Amino acid sequence: MGISAKEAAEVVGMSRNGIIKAIKSGRISGQKNEKGEWEIEPSELFRVYKPVEEVEGGKVEASGSQSTPPYTTVQALQMGLFQQKIDDLQRRLGDKDGVIEDLRKRLDREAEERSKLTALLTDARTNRPETPVEGKRGLFSWWGRRKGSDAL
């Protein structure tokens, strides 16, 4: 997620038009969002331009308690981007946990099914009637008996 051309200009101490000119000349890369406004990735912006530590003599306070130290605009911007990445990673981690749980359930169901099938197969083998193994029967044994011997 990028920052607007106006925010980028404030961070590096330039004008908005200067940032747009740098995008159009190819010095930095940027994309237009669905509203038609330019967005620039901070890493791309900082690759070319050095951030200004204090913009217009002010510091941006971090949201939260009063005991937190004041942050510069760049630090606040970076913290916001990091928080977005953390939130995205936590969402993806939750999705992966759901997939793992689903796979475990499938594995358990398949193990139960496999044990039931094994039990059925084992039971079928033990309950079938045994037939004694007899000698060779067929055309040749009949022919051999007719001639008086079992072998040809």
N, C-alpha and C positions, 0 to 999 in steps of 0.2 A: 504494500500500500504506500503510495507516494504522498508527497506534500504539494500544495498548490504553488504556483509561480510566485504569488505574493509572499507566502511563508518562506519560500526558498530565498527570495530577495532579502527579506528581513534577517535571515540567519547568516547570510554571507555579506551583508552590508551593500547590496546593490539595489537597483531599481527593478521593478517587475518587467519593464520593457527590455532591460539589459539581459535578464534571464531568458525571456522569450527569444531575443535575438541570438543568444548563445545556443538555444535549442535548434532554431531554424538554420544556423550556420553549421550545426553538427558538432559543436564543441562539447556539449553535454546532450544526453538523450532524455527525452520526455515523451509522454503519451497524453493524448486527450482523453478525458473520461466521458461518461455518458452525457454530461452536461455541456461538453465542448470546452472545458477548462483544462489547461495544462497541468499535468502531474509529473513530478520528478522524484526519483528515488533519492533519499538522502545520501546513500553511499556514492551514487553517481555525481551528485552535486559536490560532495566533499572531495571527490577524486580530482576535480578541477579547481575548486575554490576553497580557500581556508575559511572556516567559520569565524564569525566575529563573536568574541566572548560576551560583550555587553552591547545590547542594542539600545540606542537612545538613552543611555545611562541607567536603564532600569534592569532589574532582575526579576525573573518569573518565579513566583512562589510555588512550591510543589503542593499539590492538593493533599490535604490530610491535616495532621496536627500542627500546632504552632512551633513545636520543638524541632521540626525538620529545618535544615539549613536552606537558604534561598538557592535556587538553581538558575543558571543562565538559560537563555532561550534555547540554545543548542542542546543543553543537557535535558531540559524539559521535553524537547522534541524527541530526542533519542529515548528517553524513558517511556514516552507514550508509544513509540514504535516497538520497543521491547515488550511492553505490556500487551500490545496487540499480538505479538508473536507468541508470548507465553499463553495467552488465552486460546490462540489457534492450536498450539501444541497440546494443551490440556484437552481440548475438544477432540483432537485426533487420537489422543491416548485413550479417552473414554470410548471412542468408536472401536479401537483395537481391543479393549477389554471386552466389549460386547461380542466381537467376533470370536475371541478366545473362549468365552463362556459357551457360545453356540457350538463351537467345535468340540468342546469337552462333552456337552450333552449328546451330540451325535456319536462320539466315540463310545460313551457309556451305553447308548442304545444298541450300537452295533456289537459291543461285547456281550450284552445280554442275549441278543439274537444268535450270535455265534455259539454261545454256551447251550442255548436251547436246541439248536440244530445238531450240535455235537452229541447232546443227550439223546436226541431222536435217532441219530445214526448208530450210536452205541447200543441203544435198546433194540433197534431193528436187527442188529447183527447177533445179539445174544438170544433173541426169541425165535429165530428161524429154525425150522426143523432140520436136523442133521440127516443127510443121506449118506449111507455107507458108500465108500469108493469101491466100485466094482471093477472087475477086469475089463479088458478091452472088448467092447461089443460092436458089432456092425457087420458089414458085408464080409470082411476078411475072416472074422472069427466064425461066422456061419460056414464059410467055405472050408475053413480049416477043420471044423467039427465034422463036416461031411466027409472029408478025406481021412479023418481019424486023428488029426493033430491040431493044436491051437495055433501053431506058427506056420508060416508059409515057407 
